[in-house]
Amino acid sequence: MDITATIAALKKRPDFAANVGMMLIHNGVVRGWSRHDHATVTAVEVIPDRARIEEIRQEFLKYPGIYEIIVEANEGRLEPGDDLLFILVAGDIREHIKPVLAELLDRIKAEAVSKKELSS
């Protein structure tokens, strides 16, 4: 995802200014170490469940104050530093946006993305 282009396209929508006072973005990248034991990771194999991601996205779009949610999950063999998951949440005020991004991220990671760490 080109974050700058995505934001620019969102801002061109005629109802954007009337509905958006905040956007939060998550840009997850592949770490070079495992969160479990800090062992070196040379790559990850990622399989997103795009249908499940969309179901979750649709659920969160119904929350108060949420204008738009954009999710892009990369798949395949990714190396440390590669982009893994983008989430953009746009809406009215921070009290609505912050918890949605946090819960949405946790749900997508738990329910819709599987990954296997590879080491040398």
C-alpha distance (Angstrom), angle and dihedral (degrees) to the residues before:
residue distance angle dihedral
M1 . . .
D2 3.76 . .
I3 3.82 98.7 .
T4 3.80 94.2 -163.2
A5 3.81 93.3 50.8
T6 3.81 92.4 44.6
I7 3.81 92.1 52.1
A8 3.82 91.5 45.6
A9 3.82 91.2 52.1
L10 3.80 91.4 48.1
K11 3.81 91.3 50.8
K12 3.82 90.6 54.4
R13 3.80 92.1 64.4
P14 3.81 109.4 109.1
D15 3.81 93.9 -128.7
F16 3.81 96.4 44.3
A17 3.82 99.5 99.1
A18 3.80 92.3 46.7
N19 3.81 92.3 54.1
V20 3.78 110.3 28.9
G21 3.78 129.0 73.4
M22 3.80 97.5 148.3
M23 3.79 141.4 27.3
L24 3.78 124.4 -170.0
I25 3.77 123.3 -166.5
H26 3.77 131.2 -161.4
N27 3.81 115.9 -161.8
G28 3.80 108.2 -177.1
V29 3.78 116.3 -166.3
V30 3.78 132.5 -170.8
R31 3.81 111.3 -94.4
G32 3.79 121.7 -139.1
W33 3.80 90.2 -132.7
S34 3.78 137.8 48.9
R35 3.79 117.3 -104.9
H36 3.82 89.2 -142.8
D37 3.79 100.8 58.3
H38 3.82 105.8 -7.1
A39 3.82 90.2 -114.2
T40 3.80 114.7 157.9
V41 3.81 114.8 -89.0
T42 3.80 117.5 -156.4
A43 3.83 96.1 -178.1
V44 3.79 144.2 -19.7
E45 3.77 130.3 -134.1
V46 3.79 107.9 -139.1
I47 3.79 128.5 -166.5
P48 3.81 116.0 -179.1
D49 3.80 120.4 -163.4
R50 3.79 96.7 -137.8
A51 3.81 94.2 -174.0
R52 3.81 91.3 54.1
I53 3.81 91.2 45.6
E54 3.80 88.9 54.5
E55 3.82 92.2 48.4
I56 3.80 90.4 52.4
R57 3.82 91.7 44.9
Q58 3.80 91.1 52.3
E59 3.81 90.4 50.2
F60 3.80 92.6 53.8
L61 3.82 93.7 44.4
K62 3.82 86.3 69.9
Y63 3.81 93.1 60.8
P64 3.83 116.6 109.9
G65 3.77 114.7 -85.0
I66 3.81 96.8 8.4
Y67 3.79 113.0 135.8
E68 3.80 102.8 172.7
I69 3.78 141.9 -8.9
I70 3.78 122.1 -162.4
V71 3.80 120.6 -171.5
E72 3.79 128.0 -176.4
A73 3.79 119.9 178.4
N74 3.78 118.6 -174.3
E75 3.77 119.6 -144.4
G76 3.76 141.0 -159.1
R77 3.77 128.7 39.2
L78 3.80 110.3 -13.1
E79 3.80 127.4 -179.6
P80 3.81 130.5 -145.1
G81 3.79 109.5 -69.5
D82 3.82 94.1 25.8
D83 3.79 118.1 125.6
L84 3.78 110.9 -102.8
L85 3.80 108.4 172.3
F86 3.79 134.3 8.0
I87 3.80 122.3 -167.7
L88 3.80 124.4 176.7
V89 3.80 119.7 -173.2
A90 3.81 118.1 -173.1
G91 3.77 125.5 -176.0
D92 3.75 149.6 122.9
I93 3.83 110.2 -70.4
R94 3.81 137.6 5.1
E95 3.80 93.8 -113.1
H96 3.81 87.4 64.9
I97 3.81 99.4 36.6
K98 3.82 103.5 45.9
P99 3.80 98.2 57.2
V100 3.81 92.2 42.8
L101 3.79 92.7 54.9
A102 3.81 91.8 47.5
E103 3.81 95.4 47.7
L104 3.80 94.1 39.8
L105 3.81 91.4 52.3
D106 3.80 92.4 49.1
R107 3.81 92.5 47.8
I108 3.81 94.6 48.1
K109 3.80 92.1 48.0
A110 3.82 92.3 46.9
E111 3.80 99.9 39.5
A112 3.79 110.3 23.6
V113 3.81 112.8 28.7
S114 3.76 126.4 63.2
K115 3.77 121.9 -173.6
K116 3.75 136.8 176.3
E117 3.78 120.4 -154.9
L118 3.80 116.6 -136.0
S119 3.77 125.4 -158.1
S120 3.77 133.2 -172.8
